[in-house]
């Protein structure tokens, strides 16, 4: 590929190009999330399936401080809250003192 021609560009052009590429990538990612049905808020049952715990254990996690969203008679759980909650309760083998 030694036949490639180099074109000098300004730093402003590089920044504008990088910004445009970032914006387009972000839009494409958001569209892909929307089109594949990925959602941020889950029902309790969906949350159990997502993290692989029983409904009873999810209730225990709520008592331990997992936040929920209450909308009239519907309870939803934010995936970001689940991730944050689980990270707060993450320990190494040494920390558990086995």
C-alpha positions as CSV (number, residue, x, y, z in Angstrom):
1,X,0.0,0.0,0.0
2,X,2.8,2.4,-0.7
3,X,0.6,4.0,-3.4
4,X,-1.4,5.8,-0.7
5,X,-1.6,9.6,-0.8
6,X,-1.3,11.5,2.4
7,X,-3.4,14.6,2.9
8,X,-2.4,17.1,5.6
9,X,-5.3,18.1,7.8
10,X,-5.5,20.7,10.6
11,X,-6.0,19.8,14.3
12,X,-9.5,21.4,14.1
13,X,-10.4,19.1,11.3
14,X,-9.2,16.1,13.2
15,X,-11.2,17.2,16.3
16,X,-14.4,17.8,14.2
17,X,-13.9,14.4,12.5
18,X,-13.5,12.6,15.9
19,X,-16.5,14.4,17.3
20,X,-18.6,13.5,14.3
21,X,-17.5,9.8,14.4
22,X,-18.3,9.7,18.2
23,X,-21.8,11.2,17.7
24,X,-22.6,8.8,14.8
25,X,-21.3,5.8,16.8
26,X,-23.4,6.9,19.8
27,X,-26.5,7.2,17.7
28,X,-26.0,3.8,16.1
29,X,-25.4,2.2,19.5
30,X,-28.6,3.7,20.9
31,X,-30.6,2.7,17.9
32,X,-29.2,-0.9,18.2
33,X,-30.2,-1.0,21.8
34,X,-33.7,0.3,21.0
35,X,-34.1,-2.1,18.1
36,X,-33.0,-5.2,20.0
37,X,-35.4,-4.5,22.9
38,X,-32.7,-3.9,25.5
39,X,-34.3,-2.1,28.3
40,X,-33.0,-0.4,31.5
41,X,-35.9,-1.1,33.9
42,X,-36.9,-4.7,34.6
43,X,-39.8,-6.3,36.6
44,X,-38.8,-8.3,39.6
45,X,-39.2,-11.5,37.6
46,X,-37.0,-10.2,34.8
47,X,-34.4,-9.1,37.3
48,X,-34.3,-12.6,38.8
49,X,-33.8,-14.1,35.4
50,X,-31.2,-11.5,34.4
51,X,-28.9,-12.1,37.5
52,X,-29.9,-15.7,38.1
53,X,-31.4,-15.6,41.6
54,X,-34.7,-16.7,43.0
55,X,-37.5,-14.3,43.8
56,X,-37.0,-14.9,47.5
57,X,-33.3,-14.0,47.2
58,X,-34.2,-10.8,45.2
59,X,-36.5,-9.8,48.1
60,X,-33.5,-10.3,50.5
61,X,-31.5,-8.1,48.2
62,X,-34.2,-5.4,48.5
63,X,-34.0,-5.7,52.3
64,X,-30.2,-5.3,52.1
65,X,-30.7,-2.0,50.2
66,X,-31.3,-2.7,46.5
67,X,-33.4,0.3,45.3
68,X,-36.7,-0.2,43.5
69,X,-39.0,2.1,41.5
70,X,-42.6,2.1,42.7
71,X,-45.2,3.1,40.1
72,X,-48.7,2.7,41.5
73,X,-48.9,-1.1,41.8
74,X,-45.9,-1.9,39.6
75,X,-42.3,-2.4,40.9
76,X,-39.4,-1.9,38.6
77,X,-35.7,-2.3,39.2
78,X,-33.0,-0.3,37.4
79,X,-30.3,-2.4,35.9
80,X,-27.7,0.2,36.9
81,X,-28.9,0.0,40.5
82,X,-28.4,-3.8,40.4
83,X,-24.9,-3.5,39.1
84,X,-24.0,-0.9,41.7
85,X,-25.5,-3.0,44.5
86,X,-23.7,-6.1,43.4
87,X,-20.4,-4.2,43.1
88,X,-20.8,-2.9,46.7
89,X,-21.2,-6.5,47.8
90,X,-18.3,-7.9,45.8
91,X,-15.5,-9.5,47.9
92,X,-12.3,-11.4,47.2
93,X,-11.7,-14.9,48.7
94,X,-9.2,-13.4,51.2
95,X,-11.7,-10.8,52.4
96,X,-14.2,-13.5,53.3
97,X,-11.7,-15.1,55.7
98,X,-12.3,-18.7,54.8
